Amino acid sequence: MKNKIVFILFFLLIFMQDSWAQCAMCRAALETEEGGVKAEAVNDGIVYLMIFPYLLVGFAMYFSYKIYKKKKQ
């Protein structure tokens, strides 16, 4: 089981790609700007904000697994 988890984590880290997210309204407002500095800042902010839901779900799953293992023993 541990080897499978390590393999999956290794696989995900190797094939991780940059992701850029933007809502349609933000994209339309920022495409008219020259230079693109403001657009990059908005993209980075969106990606930064999307990290927290994934972290919360990850922590919830970790603690659920930990409690499940404790009850099983």
All heavy atoms as a GROMACS GRO file, in nm:
protein
  597
    1MET      N    1   0.083  -0.120   0.000
    1MET     CA    2   0.000   0.000   0.000
    1MET      C    3   0.087   0.125   0.000
    1MET      O    4   0.059   0.219  -0.071
    1MET     CB    5  -0.092  -0.006   0.123
    1MET     CG    6  -0.180   0.112   0.139
    1MET     SD    7  -0.313   0.107   0.019
    1MET     CE    8  -0.406   0.244   0.069
    2LYS      N    9   0.192   0.124   0.082
    2LYS     CA   10   0.279   0.241   0.092
    2LYS      C   11   0.353   0.265  -0.040
    2LYS      O   12   0.368   0.379  -0.083
    2LYS     CB   13   0.378   0.222   0.206
    2LYS     CG   14   0.463   0.345   0.231
    2LYS     CD   15   0.554   0.325   0.348
    2LYS     CE   16   0.637   0.449   0.369
    2LYS     NZ   17   0.731   0.435   0.478
    3ASN      N   18   0.395   0.156  -0.105
    3ASN     CA   19   0.466   0.171  -0.232
    3ASN      C   20   0.374   0.229  -0.338
    3ASN      O   21   0.419   0.308  -0.422
    3ASN     CB   22   0.518   0.035  -0.280
    3ASN     CG   23   0.632  -0.014  -0.193
    3ASN    OD1   24   0.699   0.065  -0.128
    3ASN    ND2   25   0.652  -0.144  -0.191
    4LYS      N   26   0.248   0.192  -0.334
    4LYS     CA   27   0.152   0.244  -0.433
    4LYS      C   28   0.133   0.394  -0.414
    4LYS      O   29   0.130   0.470  -0.512
    4LYS     CB   30   0.018   0.172  -0.417
    4LYS     CG   31  -0.082   0.206  -0.526
    4LYS     CD   32  -0.215   0.143  -0.501
    4LYS     CE   33  -0.214  -0.003  -0.537
    4LYS     NZ   34  -0.349  -0.063  -0.532
    5ILE      N   35   0.124   0.439  -0.290
    5ILE     CA   36   0.106   0.582  -0.263
    5ILE      C   37   0.229   0.660  -0.306
    5ILE      O   38   0.218   0.766  -0.367
    5ILE     CB   39   0.074   0.605  -0.113
    5ILE    CG1   40  -0.063   0.547  -0.080
    5ILE    CG2   41   0.079   0.753  -0.079
    5ILE    CD1   42  -0.096   0.547   0.066
    6VAL      N   43   0.347   0.608  -0.275
    6VAL     CA   44   0.471   0.674  -0.315
    6VAL      C   45   0.480   0.683  -0.466
    6VAL      O   46   0.518   0.786  -0.522
    6VAL     CB   47   0.593   0.601  -0.256
    6VAL    CG1   48   0.723   0.654  -0.314
    6VAL    CG2   49   0.594   0.613  -0.105
    7PHE      N   50   0.442   0.576  -0.536
    7PHE     CA   51   0.445   0.576  -0.682
    7PHE      C   52   0.349   0.680  -0.739
    7PHE      O   53   0.384   0.754  -0.832
    7PHE     CB   54   0.410   0.437  -0.736
    7PHE     CG   55   0.400   0.433  -0.886
    7PHE    CD1   56   0.513   0.437  -0.965
    7PHE    CD2   57   0.275   0.427  -0.947
    7PHE    CE1   58   0.504   0.435  -1.102
    7PHE    CE2   59   0.265   0.425  -1.085
    7PHE     CZ   60   0.379   0.428  -1.163
    8ILE      N   61   0.229   0.688  -0.684
    8ILE     CA   62   0.131   0.784  -0.733
    8ILE      C   63   0.180   0.927  -0.711
    8ILE      O   64   0.170   1.012  -0.800
    8ILE     CB   65  -0.006   0.761  -0.666
    8ILE    CG1   66  -0.067   0.630  -0.718
    8ILE    CG2   67  -0.101   0.877  -0.693
    8ILE    CD1   68  -0.190   0.587  -0.644
    9LEU      N   69   0.234   0.956  -0.593
    9LEU     CA   70   0.287   1.090  -0.566
    9LEU      C   71   0.402   1.124  -0.659
    9LEU      O   72   0.411   1.235  -0.711
    9LEU     CB   73   0.329   1.102  -0.420
    9LEU     CG   74   0.217   1.106  -0.318
    9LEU    CD1   75   0.273   1.107  -0.177
    9LEU    CD2   76   0.129   1.228  -0.340
   10PHE      N   77   0.491   1.029  -0.679
   10PHE     CA   78   0.605   1.050  -0.769
   10PHE      C   79   0.554   1.077  -0.911
   10PHE      O   80   0.601   1.168  -0.979
   10PHE     CB   81   0.697   0.928  -0.767
   10PHE     CG   82   0.816   0.940  -0.857
   10PHE    CD1   83   0.920   1.026  -0.825
   10PHE    CD2   84   0.824   0.867  -0.975
   10PHE    CE1   85   1.029   1.038  -0.907
   10PHE    CE2   86   0.932   0.879  -1.058
   10PHE     CZ   87   1.035   0.964  -1.025
   11PHE      N   88   0.458   0.998  -0.957
   11PHE     CA   89   0.400   1.015  -1.091
   11PHE      C   90   0.337   1.153  -1.106
   11PHE      O   91   0.356   1.220  -1.208
   11PHE     CB   92   0.296   0.905  -1.115
   11PHE     CG   93   0.235   0.908  -1.251
   11PHE    CD1   94   0.303   0.856  -1.360
   11PHE    CD2   95   0.109   0.963  -1.271
   11PHE    CE1   96   0.247   0.859  -1.486
   11PHE    CE2   97   0.053   0.966  -1.397
   11PHE     CZ   98   0.122   0.914  -1.504
   12LEU      N   99   0.262   1.197  -1.006
   12LEU     CA  100   0.198   1.328  -1.012
   12LEU      C  101   0.300   1.442  -1.014
   12LEU      O  102   0.281   1.542  -1.083
   12LEU     CB  103   0.100   1.345  -0.896
   12LEU     CG  104  -0.025   1.259  -0.903
   12LEU    CD1  105  -0.107   1.275  -0.776
   12LEU    CD2  106  -0.108   1.293  -1.025
   13LEU      N  107   0.408   1.428  -0.938
   13LEU     CA  108   0.509   1.533  -0.936
   13LEU      C  109   0.586   1.540  -1.067
   13LEU      O  110   0.621   1.649  -1.112
   13LEU     CB  111   0.606   1.510  -0.819
   13LEU     CG  112   0.551   1.539  -0.681
   13LEU    CD1  113   0.651   1.498  -0.574
   13LEU    CD2  114   0.514   1.685  -0.667
   14ILE      N  115   0.610   1.426  -1.128
   14ILE     CA  116   0.684   1.425  -1.254
   14ILE      C  117   0.603   1.489  -1.367
   14ILE      O  118   0.654   1.565  -1.447
   14ILE     CB  119   0.721   1.279  -1.294
   14ILE    CG1  120   0.822   1.221  -1.195
   14ILE    CG2  121   0.777   1.272  -1.436
   14ILE    CD1  122   0.956   1.288  -1.195
   15PHE      N  123   0.474   1.459  -1.371
   15PHE     CA  124   0.391   1.504  -1.483
   15PHE      C  125   0.305   1.625  -1.449
   15PHE      O  126   0.205   1.650  -1.515
   15PHE     CB  127   0.304   1.388  -1.533
   15PHE     CG  128   0.385   1.279  -1.594
   15PHE    CD1  129   0.408   1.162  -1.526
   15PHE    CD2  130   0.444   1.295  -1.717
   15PHE    CE1  131   0.484   1.060  -1.580
   15PHE    CE2  132   0.521   1.196  -1.773
   15PHE     CZ  133   0.541   1.078  -1.704
   16MET      N  134   0.342   1.701  -1.348
   16MET     CA  135   0.268   1.820  -1.311
   16MET      C  136   0.290   1.929  -1.416
   16MET      O  137   0.400   1.949  -1.464
   16MET     CB  138   0.314   1.872  -1.174
   16MET     CG  139   0.230   1.983  -1.122
   16MET     SD  140   0.275   2.047  -0.960
   16MET     CE  141   0.396   1.940  -0.896
   17GLN      N  142   0.183   1.995  -1.451
   17GLN     CA  143   0.192   2.102  -1.549
   17GLN      C  144   0.141   2.232  -1.486
   17GLN      O  145   0.062   2.230  -1.394
   17GLN     CB  146   0.106   2.070  -1.671
   17GLN     CG  147   0.152   1.950  -1.746
   17GLN     CD  148   0.060   1.921  -1.865
   17GLN    OE1  149  -0.040   1.987  -1.884
   17GLN    NE2  150   0.096   1.823  -1.943
   18ASP      N  151   0.190   2.341  -1.540
   18ASP     CA  152   0.138   2.470  -1.496
   18ASP      C  153  -0.006   2.484  -1.539
   18ASP      O  154  -0.042   2.448  -1.650
   18ASP     CB  155   0.219   2.585  -1.554
   18ASP     CG  156   0.358   2.593  -1.496
   18ASP    OD1  157   0.377   2.548  -1.382
   18ASP    OD2  158   0.448   2.644  -1.566
   19SER      N  159  -0.087   2.536  -1.451
   19SER     CA  160  -0.226   2.558  -1.487
   19SER      C  161  -0.258   2.706  -1.468
   19SER      O  162  -0.217   2.768  -1.372
   19SER     CB  163  -0.320   2.473  -1.402
   19SER     OG  164  -0.307   2.507  -1.267
   20TRP      N  165  -0.330   2.760  -1.563
   20TRP     CA  166  -0.368   2.900  -1.558
   20TRP      C  167  -0.520   2.906  -1.571
   20TRP      O  168  -0.576   2.860  -1.668
   20TRP     CB  169  -0.303   2.979  -1.672
   20TRP     CG  170  -0.155   2.973  -1.662
   20TRP    CD1  171  -0.071   2.897  -1.738
   20TRP    CD2  172  -0.073   3.042  -1.569
   20TRP    NE1  173   0.058   2.915  -1.698
   20TRP    CE2  174   0.060   3.004  -1.594
   20TRP    CE3  175  -0.098   3.132  -1.467
   20TRP    CZ2  176   0.167   3.053  -1.521
   20TRP    CZ3  177   0.008   3.180  -1.396
   20TRP    CH2  178   0.138   3.141  -1.422
   21ALA      N  179  -0.581   2.963  -1.471
   21ALA     CA  180  -0.727   2.971  -1.469
   21ALA      C  181  -0.769   3.118  -1.476
   21ALA      O  182  -0.703   3.205  -1.422
   21ALA     CB  183  -0.780   2.909  -1.341
   22GLN      N  184  -0.881   3.140  -1.543
   22GLN     CA  185  -0.933   3.276  -1.552
   22GLN      C  186  -1.080   3.270  -1.589
   22GLN      O  187  -1.118   3.194  -1.678
   22GLN     CB  188  -0.857   3.352  -1.660
   22GLN     CG  189  -0.826   3.492  -1.626
   22GLN     CD  190  -0.740   3.556  -1.732
   22GLN    OE1  191  -0.768   3.545  -1.849
   22GLN    NE2  192  -0.636   3.623  -1.690
   23CYS      N  193  -1.161   3.347  -1.519
   23CYS     CA  194  -1.302   3.351  -1.555
   23CYS      C  195  -1.318   3.434  -1.682
   23CYS      O  196  -1.231   3.512  -1.720
   23CYS     CB  197  -1.385   3.408  -1.442
   23CYS     SG  198  -1.359   3.583  -1.411
   24ALA      N  199  -1.432   3.418  -1.747
   24ALA     CA  200  -1.456   3.487  -1.875
   24ALA      C  201  -1.457   3.638  -1.858
   24ALA      O  202  -1.407   3.712  -1.945
   24ALA     CB  203  -1.586   3.438  -1.934
   25MET      N  204  -1.512   3.687  -1.748
   25MET     CA  205  -1.520   3.832  -1.726
   25MET      C  206  -1.380   3.890  -1.706
   25MET      O  207  -1.348   3.995  -1.762
   25MET     CB  208  -1.608   3.863  -1.604
   25MET     CG  209  -1.754   3.828  -1.624
   25MET     SD  210  -1.832   3.931  -1.747
   25MET     CE  211  -1.837   4.086  -1.663
   26CYS      N  212  -1.300   3.825  -1.625
   26CYS     CA  213  -1.164   3.874  -1.602
   26CYS      C  214  -1.083   3.871  -1.731
   26CYS      O  215  -1.008   3.963  -1.761
   26CYS     CB  216  -1.094   3.789  -1.497
   26CYS     SG  217  -1.168   3.798  -1.334
   27ARG      N  218  -1.099   3.762  -1.806
   27ARG     CA  219  -1.024   3.749  -1.931
   27ARG      C  220  -1.061   3.860  -2.030
   27ARG      O  221  -0.973   3.920  -2.092
   27ARG     CB  222  -1.051   3.613  -1.992
   27ARG     CG  223  -0.968   3.587  -2.113
   27ARG     CD  224  -0.993   3.448  -2.166
   27ARG     NE  225  -0.895   3.420  -2.266
   27ARG     CZ  226  -0.830   3.308  -2.278
   27ARG    NH1  227  -0.855   3.209  -2.196
   27ARG    NH2  228  -0.742   3.290  -2.372
   28ALA      N  229  -1.189   3.889  -2.043
   28ALA     CA  230  -1.232   3.993  -2.137
   28ALA      C  231  -1.180   4.130  -2.093
   28ALA      O  232  -1.139   4.210  -2.177
   28ALA     CB  233  -1.384   3.995  -2.145
   29ALA      N  234  -1.179   4.156  -1.966
   29ALA     CA  235  -1.133   4.286  -1.916
   29ALA      C  236  -0.982   4.301  -1.931
   29ALA      O  237  -0.933   4.411  -1.956
   29ALA     CB  238  -1.172   4.304  -1.770
   30LEU      N  239  -0.910   4.191  -1.917
   30LEU     CA  240  -0.764   4.200  -1.918
   30LEU      C  241  -0.702   4.182  -2.056
   30LEU      O  242  -0.585   4.214  -2.076
   30LEU     CB  243  -0.706   4.096  -1.822
   30LEU     CG  244  -0.742   4.120  -1.675
   30LEU    CD1  245  -0.693   4.004  -1.591
   30LEU    CD2  246  -0.684   4.250  -1.626
   31GLU      N  247  -0.777   4.131  -2.153
   31GLU     CA  248  -0.721   4.114  -2.288
   31GLU      C  249  -0.699   4.247  -2.358
   31GLU      O  250  -0.617   4.257  -2.449
   31GLU     CB  251  -0.813   4.026  -2.372
   31GLU     CG  252  -0.795   3.879  -2.345
   31GLU     CD  253  -0.883   3.794  -2.435
   31GLU    OE1  254  -0.972   3.848  -2.502
   31GLU    OE2  255  -0.861   3.672  -2.434
   32THR      N  256  -0.770   4.349  -2.316
   32THR     CA  257  -0.756   4.479  -2.382
   32THR      C  258  -0.630   4.553  -2.335
   32THR      O  259  -0.588   4.647  -2.399
   32THR     CB  260  -0.879   4.566  -2.354
   32THR    OG1  261  -0.894   4.584  -2.214
   32THR    CG2  262  -1.004   4.502  -2.411
   33GLU      N  263  -0.572   4.509  -2.227
   33GLU     CA  264  -0.455   4.579  -2.171
   33GLU      C  265  -0.328   4.539  -2.247
   33GLU      O  266  -0.309   4.425  -2.284
   33GLU     CB  267  -0.438   4.541  -2.024
   33GLU     CG  268  -0.321   4.612  -1.958
   33GLU     CD  269  -0.294   4.557  -1.820
   33GLU    OE1  270  -0.384   4.502  -1.759
   33GLU    OE2  271  -0.179   4.569  -1.776
   34GLU      N  272  -0.242   4.635  -2.266
   34GLU     CA  273  -0.112   4.610  -2.329
   34GLU      C  274  -0.011   4.565  -2.224
   34GLU      O  275  -0.015   4.610  -2.110
   34GLU     CB  276  -0.061   4.738  -2.397
   34GLU     CG  277  -0.148   4.788  -2.509
   34GLU     CD  278  -0.149   4.693  -2.628
   34GLU    OE1  279  -0.045   4.632  -2.657
   34GLU    OE2  280  -0.256   4.679  -2.690
   35GLY      N  281   0.078   4.479  -2.261
   35GLY     CA  282   0.184   4.436  -2.169
   35GLY      C  283   0.151   4.308  -2.096
   35GLY      O  284   0.234   4.220  -2.083
   36GLY      N  285   0.033   4.294  -2.044
   36GLY     CA  286  -0.009   4.171  -1.978
   36GLY      C  287   0.037   4.153  -1.835
   36GLY      O  288   0.020   4.045  -1.780
   37VAL      N  289   0.096   4.254  -1.773
   37VAL     CA  290   0.143   4.241  -1.636
   37VAL      C  291   0.025   4.222  -1.541
   37VAL      O  292   0.029   4.136  -1.453
   37VAL     CB  293   0.226   4.365  -1.594
   37VAL    CG1  294   0.266   4.356  -1.449
   37VAL    CG2  295   0.349   4.377  -1.683
   38LYS      N  296  -0.079   4.300  -1.561
   38LYS     CA  297  -0.197   4.290  -1.476
   38LYS      C  298  -0.265   4.154  -1.494
   38LYS      O  299  -0.312   4.094  -1.398
   38LYS     CB  300  -0.294   4.402  -1.510
   38LYS     CG  301  -0.405   4.421  -1.413
   38LYS     CD  302  -0.488   4.544  -1.453
   38LYS     CE  303  -0.595   4.574  -1.353
   38LYS     NZ  304  -0.677   4.687  -1.396
   39ALA      N  305  -0.268   4.103  -1.616
   39ALA     CA  306  -0.329   3.973  -1.643
   39ALA      C  307  -0.253   3.861  -1.572
   39ALA      O  308  -0.314   3.769  -1.517
   39ALA     CB  309  -0.334   3.947  -1.792
   40GLU      N  310  -0.121   3.866  -1.573
   40GLU     CA  311  -0.042   3.765  -1.503
   40GLU      C  312  -0.067   3.770  -1.353
   40GLU      O  313  -0.074   3.666  -1.288
   40GLU     CB  314   0.107   3.785  -1.532
   40GLU     CG  315   0.147   3.745  -1.672
   40GLU     CD  316   0.295   3.763  -1.696
   40GLU    OE1  317   0.372   3.766  -1.598
   40GLU    OE2  318   0.333   3.775  -1.814
   41ALA      N  319  -0.082   3.888  -1.298
   41ALA     CA  320  -0.109   3.902  -1.155
   41ALA      C  321  -0.245   3.842  -1.120
   41ALA      O  322  -0.259   3.774  -1.017
   41ALA     CB  323  -0.103   4.049  -1.114
   42VAL      N  324  -0.344   3.865  -1.205
   42VAL     CA  325  -0.477   3.808  -1.180
   42VAL      C  326  -0.471   3.655  -1.190
   42VAL      O  327  -0.528   3.584  -1.107
   42VAL     CB  328  -0.581   3.866  -1.279
   42VAL    CG1  329  -0.712   3.790  -1.273
   42VAL    CG2  330  -0.604   4.013  -1.249
   43ASN      N  331  -0.401   3.603  -1.289
   43ASN     CA  332  -0.384   3.458  -1.302
   43ASN      C  333  -0.319   3.398  -1.179
   43ASN      O  334  -0.363   3.296  -1.127
   43ASN     CB  335  -0.300   3.424  -1.425
   43ASN     CG  336  -0.382   3.394  -1.545
   43ASN    OD1  337  -0.500   3.366  -1.534
   43ASN    ND2  338  -0.320   3.400  -1.661
   44ASP      N  339  -0.213   3.459  -1.132
   44ASP     CA  340  -0.144   3.408  -1.014
   44ASP      C  341  -0.234   3.412  -0.892
   44ASP      O  342  -0.233   3.321  -0.810
   44ASP     CB  343  -0.016   3.490  -0.988
   44ASP     CG  344   0.090   3.467  -1.094
   44ASP    OD1  345   0.081   3.365  -1.167
   44ASP    OD2  346   0.182   3.551  -1.105
   45GLY      N  347  -0.313   3.517  -0.879
   45GLY     CA  348  -0.406   3.527  -0.766
   45GLY      C  349  -0.512   3.419  -0.768
   45GLY      O  350  -0.546   3.360  -0.665
   46ILE      N  351  -0.564   3.388  -0.886
   46ILE     CA  352  -0.666   3.284  -0.898
   46ILE      C  353  -0.608   3.148  -0.863
   46ILE      O  354  -0.668   3.070  -0.789
   46ILE     CB  355  -0.726   3.284  -1.041
   46ILE    CG1  356  -0.808   3.410  -1.063
   46ILE    CG2  357  -0.812   3.160  -1.064
   46ILE    CD1  358  -0.849   3.432  -1.207
   47VAL      N  359  -0.489   3.118  -0.914
   47VAL     CA  360  -0.425   2.989  -0.882
   47VAL      C  361  -0.395   2.981  -0.733
   47VAL      O  362  -0.416   2.877  -0.670
   47VAL     CB  363  -0.298   2.971  -0.967
   47VAL    CG1  364  -0.219   2.850  -0.923
   47VAL    CG2  365  -0.333   2.960  -1.114
   48TYR      N  366  -0.350   3.090  -0.674
   48TYR     CA  367  -0.321   3.094  -0.530
   48TYR      C  368  -0.448   3.065  -0.449
   48TYR      O  369  -0.446   2.988  -0.354
   48TYR     CB  370  -0.264   3.231  -0.495
   48TYR     CG  371  -0.244   3.254  -0.347
   48TYR    CD1  372  -0.139   3.194  -0.279
   48TYR    CD2  373  -0.330   3.335  -0.275
   48TYR    CE1  374  -0.120   3.214  -0.144
   48TYR    CE2  375  -0.313   3.356  -0.141
   48TYR     CZ  376  -0.207   3.296  -0.075
   48TYR     OH  377  -0.191   3.317   0.058
   49LEU      N  378  -0.560   3.125  -0.488
   49LEU     CA  379  -0.685   3.103  -0.416
   49LEU      C  380  -0.739   2.961  -0.434
   49LEU      O  381  -0.809   2.909  -0.347
   49LEU     CB  382  -0.790   3.205  -0.460
   49LEU     CG  383  -0.765   3.348  -0.413
   49LEU    CD1  384  -0.866   3.441  -0.477
   49LEU    CD2  385  -0.771   3.357  -0.263
   50MET      N  386  -0.709   2.897  -0.545
   50MET     CA  387  -0.758   2.761  -0.568
   50MET      C  388  -0.680   2.656  -0.489
   50MET      O  389  -0.724   2.543  -0.478
   50MET     CB  390  -0.749   2.727  -0.718
   50MET     CG  391  -0.860   2.789  -0.797
   50MET     SD  392  -1.023   2.741  -0.739
   50MET     CE  393  -1.021   2.567  -0.766
   51ILE      N  394  -0.567   2.691  -0.432
   51ILE     CA  395  -0.488   2.595  -0.355
   51ILE      C  396  -0.560   2.558  -0.225
   51ILE      O  397  -0.560   2.442  -0.184
   51ILE     CB  398  -0.349   2.654  -0.324
   51ILE    CG1  399  -0.266   2.660  -0.451
   51ILE    CG2  400  -0.276   2.573  -0.219
   51ILE    CD1  401  -0.136   2.733  -0.437
   52PHE      N  402  -0.626   2.652  -0.163
   52PHE     CA  403  -0.685   2.629  -0.031
   52PHE      C  404  -0.796   2.525  -0.028
   52PHE      O  405  -0.798   2.441   0.062
   52PHE     CB  406  -0.728   2.761   0.031
   52PHE     CG  407  -0.612   2.850   0.063
   52PHE    CD1  408  -0.586   2.962  -0.014
   52PHE    CD2  409  -0.525   2.818   0.166
   52PHE    CE1  410  -0.477   3.041   0.013
   52PHE    CE2  411  -0.415   2.897   0.194
   52PHE     CZ  412  -0.391   3.009   0.117
   53PRO      N  413  -0.889   2.522  -0.123
   53PRO     CA  414  -0.988   2.413  -0.120
   53PRO      C  415  -0.925   2.275  -0.131
   53PRO      O  416  -0.966   2.181  -0.064
   53PRO     CB  417  -1.078   2.442  -0.240
   53PRO     CG  418  -1.063   2.587  -0.265
   53PRO     CD  419  -0.923   2.621  -0.225
   54TYR      N  420  -0.823   2.263  -0.215
   54TYR     CA  421  -0.755   2.135  -0.228
   54TYR      C  422  -0.683   2.097  -0.100
   54TYR      O  423  -0.681   1.980  -0.060
   54TYR     CB  424  -0.657   2.137  -0.345
   54TYR     CG  425  -0.726   2.137  -0.479
   54TYR    CD1  426  -0.729   2.251  -0.557
   54TYR    CD2  427  -0.791   2.024  -0.525
   54TYR    CE1  428  -0.793   2.252  -0.679
   54TYR    CE2  429  -0.856   2.023  -0.647
   54TYR     CZ  430  -0.856   2.137  -0.723
   54TYR     OH  431  -0.920   2.138  -0.844
   55LEU      N  432  -0.622   2.193  -0.033
   55LEU     CA  433  -0.557   2.164   0.095
   55LEU      C  434  -0.658   2.121   0.200
   55LEU      O  435  -0.633   2.027   0.276
   55LEU     CB  436  -0.480   2.287   0.145
   55LEU     CG  437  -0.351   2.320   0.071
   55LEU    CD1  438  -0.292   2.450   0.124
   55LEU    CD2  439  -0.252   2.208   0.085
   56LEU      N  440  -0.772   2.188   0.207
   56LEU     CA  441  -0.874   2.150   0.304
   56LEU      C  442  -0.926   2.009   0.280
   56LEU      O  443  -0.941   1.931   0.374
   56LEU     CB  444  -0.990   2.250   0.299
   56LEU     CG  445  -0.962   2.388   0.357
   56LEU    CD1  446  -1.079   2.481   0.330
   56LEU    CD2  447  -0.934   2.380   0.505
   57VAL      N  448  -0.952   1.975   0.155
   57VAL     CA  449  -0.998   1.839   0.124
   57VAL      C  450  -0.888   1.738   0.156
   57VAL      O  451  -0.916   1.631   0.211
   57VAL     CB  452  -1.041   1.830  -0.024
   57VAL    CG1  453  -1.064   1.686  -0.067
   57VAL    CG2  454  -1.165   1.913  -0.046
   58GLY      N  455  -0.765   1.770   0.127
   58GLY     CA  456  -0.654   1.681   0.158
   58GLY      C  457  -0.639   1.657   0.307
   58GLY      O  458  -0.621   1.542   0.351
   59PHE      N  459  -0.647   1.763   0.387
   59PHE     CA  460  -0.640   1.746   0.532
   59PHE      C  461  -0.757   1.665   0.585
   59PHE      O  462  -0.740   1.580   0.672
   59PHE     CB  463  -0.633   1.882   0.603
   59PHE     CG  464  -0.499   1.948   0.596
   59PHE    CD1  465  -0.489   2.079   0.552
   59PHE    CD2  466  -0.384   1.882   0.632
   59PHE    CE1  467  -0.366   2.141   0.544
   59PHE    CE2  468  -0.260   1.943   0.625
   59PHE     CZ  469  -0.251   2.073   0.580
   60ALA      N  470  -0.877   1.689   0.533
   60ALA     CA  471  -0.994   1.614   0.577
   60ALA      C  472  -0.977   1.465   0.546
   60ALA      O  473  -1.008   1.379   0.629
   60ALA     CB  474  -1.120   1.669   0.511
   61MET      N  475  -0.927   1.435   0.427
   61MET     CA  476  -0.906   1.295   0.390
   61MET      C  477  -0.798   1.231   0.477
   61MET      O  478  -0.809   1.116   0.518
   61MET     CB  479  -0.871   1.284   0.243
   61MET     CG  480  -0.987   1.316   0.151
   61MET     SD  481  -0.945   1.314  -0.022
   61MET     CE  482  -0.917   1.140  -0.047
   62TYR      N  483  -0.691   1.305   0.504
   62TYR     CA  484  -0.582   1.253   0.588
   62TYR      C  485  -0.633   1.220   0.728
   62TYR      O  486  -0.606   1.113   0.781
   62TYR     CB  487  -0.468   1.355   0.594
   62TYR     CG  488  -0.362   1.318   0.695
   62TYR    CD1  489  -0.274   1.215   0.670
   62TYR    CD2  490  -0.352   1.386   0.816
   62TYR    CE1  491  -0.177   1.180   0.762
   62TYR    CE2  492  -0.257   1.352   0.909
   62TYR     CZ  493  -0.168   1.249   0.882
   62TYR     OH  494  -0.075   1.216   0.975
   63PHE      N  495  -0.706   1.314   0.788
   63PHE     CA  496  -0.754   1.289   0.924
   63PHE      C  497  -0.860   1.180   0.928
   63PHE      O  498  -0.866   1.103   1.023
   63PHE     CB  499  -0.805   1.419   0.987
   63PHE     CG  500  -0.694   1.514   1.024
   63PHE    CD1  501  -0.688   1.640   0.966
   63PHE    CD2  502  -0.596   1.477   1.113
   63PHE    CE1  503  -0.586   1.726   0.999
   63PHE    CE2  504  -0.492   1.563   1.146
   63PHE     CZ  505  -0.487   1.688   1.089
   64SER      N  506  -0.942   1.170   0.824
   64SER     CA  507  -1.039   1.061   0.817
   64SER      C  508  -0.968   0.927   0.809
   64SER      O  509  -1.006   0.830   0.875
   64SER     CB  510  -1.130   1.077   0.696
   64SER     OG  511  -1.203   1.196   0.705
   65TYR      N  512  -0.865   0.921   0.728
   65TYR     CA  513  -0.786   0.798   0.714
   65TYR      C  514  -0.719   0.762   0.847
   65TYR      O  515  -0.716   0.647   0.887
   65TYR     CB  516  -0.683   0.814   0.604
   65TYR     CG  517  -0.592   0.696   0.587
   65TYR    CD1  518  -0.638   0.580   0.526
   65TYR    CD2  519  -0.460   0.699   0.631
   65TYR    CE1  520  -0.556   0.471   0.511
   65TYR    CE2  521  -0.378   0.591   0.617
   65TYR     CZ  522  -0.426   0.476   0.556
   65TYR     OH  523  -0.342   0.368   0.542
   66LYS      N  524  -0.666   0.863   0.913
   66LYS     CA  525  -0.598   0.842   1.041
   66LYS      C  526  -0.696   0.787   1.146
   66LYS      O  527  -0.664   0.693   1.218
   66LYS     CB  528  -0.539   0.975   1.088
   66LYS     CG  529  -0.438   0.965   1.196
   66LYS     CD  530  -0.376   1.102   1.219
   66LYS     CE  531  -0.283   1.101   1.334
   66LYS     NZ  532  -0.225   1.231   1.361
   67ILE      N  533  -0.816   0.843   1.153
   67ILE     CA  534  -0.918   0.795   1.247
   67ILE      C  535  -0.963   0.654   1.211
   67ILE      O  536  -0.981   0.569   1.298
   67ILE     CB  537  -1.038   0.894   1.250
   67ILE    CG1  538  -0.995   1.025   1.316
   67ILE    CG2  539  -1.156   0.833   1.323
   67ILE    CD1  540  -1.097   1.136   1.304
   68TYR      N  541  -0.978   0.628   1.080
   68TYR     CA  542  -1.019   0.495   1.034
   68TYR      C  543  -0.915   0.390   1.074
   68TYR      O  544  -0.949   0.282   1.121
   68TYR     CB  545  -1.038   0.497   0.882
   68TYR     CG  546  -1.063   0.363   0.822
   68TYR    CD1  547  -1.187   0.300   0.836
   68TYR    CD2  548  -0.964   0.297   0.749
   68TYR    CE1  549  -1.211   0.176   0.780
   68TYR    CE2  550  -0.987   0.173   0.694
   68TYR     CZ  551  -1.110   0.112   0.710
   68TYR     OH  552  -1.132  -0.010   0.656
   69LYS      N  553  -0.788   0.422   1.055
   69LYS     CA  554  -0.681   0.328   1.092
   69LYS      C  555  -0.678   0.305   1.243
   69LYS      O  556  -0.653   0.194   1.287
   69LYS     CB  557  -0.546   0.381   1.045
   69LYS     CG  558  -0.520   0.363   0.899
   69LYS     CD  559  -0.518   0.218   0.862
   69LYS     CE  560  -0.380   0.180   0.820
   69LYS     NZ  561  -0.371   0.044   0.772
   70LYS      N  562  -0.702   0.410   1.322
   70LYS     CA  563  -0.700   0.398   1.466
   70LYS      C  564  -0.814   0.306   1.514
   70LYS      O  565  -0.796   0.224   1.602
   70LYS     CB  566  -0.710   0.536   1.532
   70LYS     CG  567  -0.694   0.533   1.682
   70LYS     CD  568  -0.713   0.671   1.740
   70LYS     CE  569  -0.577   0.732   1.765
   70LYS     NZ  570  -0.589   0.861   1.836
   71LYS      N  571  -0.932   0.322   1.456
   71LYS     CA  572  -1.048   0.239   1.494
   71LYS      C  573  -1.025   0.093   1.454
   71LYS      O  574  -1.069   0.002   1.522
   71LYS     CB  575  -1.175   0.291   1.429
   71LYS     CG  576  -1.232   0.411   1.495
   71LYS     CD  577  -1.364   0.450   1.431
   71LYS     CE  578  -1.424   0.570   1.500
   71LYS     NZ  579  -1.552   0.610   1.440
   72LYS      N  580  -0.958   0.073   1.340
   72LYS     CA  581  -0.935  -0.063   1.290
   72LYS      C  582  -0.838  -0.139   1.381
   72LYS      O  583  -0.850  -0.259   1.396
   72LYS     CB  584  -0.882  -0.056   1.148
   72LYS     CG  585  -0.897  -0.185   1.074
   72LYS     CD  586  -0.867  -0.164   0.927
   72LYS     CE  587  -0.899  -0.291   0.852
   72LYS     NZ  588  -0.876  -0.275   0.710
   73GLN      N  589  -0.745  -0.069   1.440
   73GLN     CA  590  -0.648  -0.135   1.529
   73GLN      C  591  -0.711  -0.152   1.663
   73GLN      O  592  -0.713  -0.234   1.735
   73GLN     CB  593  -0.522  -0.050   1.542
   73GLN     CG  594  -0.442  -0.045   1.417
   73GLN     CD  595  -0.321   0.045   1.432
   73GLN    OE1  596  -0.302   0.111   1.532
   73GLN    NE2  597  -0.238   0.048   1.329
   0.00000   0.00000   0.00000
